[in-house]
Amino acid sequence: MSIEQLKLLEEKVNKAMGLITKLKEKSEELESRNSALEVKLKEKEKALGKIAKESESLNGLKEENEVLKQDKETMYSKVSEILAHLEEIEG
């Protein structure tokens, strides 16, 4: 092998080493970004879980409110009937 071939080989090796270094740096950067995104994802999942629980609670309260409204209307109707009967008796 001649000196020129060795120099050419050295240049190619140096180029390859430079590319490997850049790829390692990029890989580390991407791993760091991935880790940060995983943390954010976990935070969002936790917040979503909390919102889902609150939504479930609100739905339960809404149903309870509807039942109370119906009970109120039923009681109002019964009181009206009783008052009507009392008026008949007095009348």
Secondary structure, DSSP 4 states (H G I P E B T S, - for coil): --HHHHHHHHHHHHHHHHHHHHHHHHHHHHHHHHHHHHHHHHHHHHHHHHHHHHHHHHHHHHHHHHHHHHHHHHHHHHHHHHHHHHHHHH-
